[in-house]
Amino acid sequence: MARTLFLVCYDISDHGRLARVHKCVQAYAIGGQKSFYECLMTREERRGLEVRLLNIMEPTEDRIHFFQLDPRIRPWFYGQAKRQATQPFLIV
């Protein structure tokens, strides 16, 4: 199954929930910082991550967003930034 690049962003108000959300998202992240991560996932992995995050978050206080990134659009880099390597790629 093909993997697609998603931008996963979150704003979690509780430190305990924040740590749990961060740990879940970090398992799929290939790059990012703070609460914005690029995640290379299949559709099934994205759905699974969404279900796990929905079970952690408090809907009235927290926000989580998934944005599918268009592979045709080249990123702009500033400073010393460079494209993340995705080959070879392994999720354990």
ROTORKOL-579981 format. One record per residue (C-alpha): x, y, z; residue in one letter; residue number from 1. Coordinates in steps of 0.05 Angstrom, whole numbers, plus 5000, padded with zeros to 4 digits. Each point is the difference from the previous one (the first is absolute). Layout:
X  Y  Z  A  NUM $
...
END
This chain:
5000  5000  5000  M  1 $
5027  5069  4981  A  2 $
5019  5048  5054  R  3 $
4978  5073  4999  T  4 $
5031  5059  5035  L  5 $
4955  5033  5052  F  6 $
5011  5060  5044  L  7 $
4973  4984  5069  V  8 $
4989  5060  5045  C  9 $
4974  5001  5071  Y  10 $
4985  5047  5057  D  11 $
4989  4961  5065  I  12 $
4984  5037  5064  S  13 $
5019  4946  5051  D  14 $
5074  4980  5009  H  15 $
4983  4926  5011  G  16 $
4957  4996  4937  R  17 $
5052  5041  4962  L  18 $
5054  4948  5017  A  19 $
4955  4943  4978  R  20 $
4981  5035  4934  V  21 $
5072  5018  4987  H  22 $
5022  4927  5009  K  23 $
4947  4975  4952  C  24 $
5016  5051  4946  V  25 $
5076  4992  5009  Q  26 $
4993  4927  4980  A  27 $
4983  5022  4929  Y  28 $
5039  5065  4995  A  29 $
5057  5008  4950  I  30 $
5010  5073  5018  G  31 $
4970  5058  5038  G  32 $
5005  5041  5063  Q  33 $
4958  5017  5061  K  34 $
4928  4981  4980  S  35 $
5007  4997  4924  F  36 $
5025  4935  4970  Y  37 $
5008  4972  4930  E  38 $
4976  4928  5002  C  39 $
5007  4950  4943  L  40 $
4940  4952  5007  M  41 $
4953  4955  4962  T  42 $
4926  5016  5004  R  43 $
4990  4944  5050  E  44 $
5057  5026  5044  E  45 $
4970  5070  4997  R  46 $
4932  4974  5021  R  47 $
5031  4959  5056  G  48 $
5039  5060  5025  L  49 $
4938  5043  4997  E  50 $
4961  4949  5042  V  51 $
5056  4996  5052  R  52 $
5004  5076  5005  L  53 $
4925  5009  5005  L  54 $
5001  4951  5059  N  55 $
5053  5043  5035  I  56 $
4976  5071  4986  M  57 $
4946  5039  5034  E  58 $
4956  5027  4943  P  59 $
4979  5063  5038  T  60 $
5072  5021  5017  E  61 $
5047  4969  4948  D  62 $
5010  5005  4924  R  63 $
5032  4952  4952  I  64 $
5004  5011  4925  H  65 $
5023  4955  4942  F  66 $
5020  5033  4935  F  67 $
5017  4957  4940  Q  68 $
5059  5033  4964  L  69 $
5001  5002  4925  D  70 $
5061  4961  4975  P  71 $
5004  5044  4938  R  72 $
5015  5062  5040  I  73 $
5074  5009  5017  R  74 $
5015  5026  5069  P  75 $
5035  5067  5011  W  76 $
5061  4996  5046  F  77 $
5031  5057  5038  Y  78 $
5066  5003  5037  G  79 $
5032  4931  5006  Q  80 $
4936  4960  4992  A  81 $
4999  4943  4950  K  82 $
4951  4946  4977  R  83 $
4991  4941  5047  Q  84 $
5024  4933  4973  A  85 $
4944  4949  4995  T  86 $
5040  4943  4968  Q  87 $
5012  4951  5031  P  88 $
4940  5008  5046  F  89 $
4978  4952  5054  L  90 $
4947  5004  5054  I  91 $
5012  4950  5056  V  92 $
END
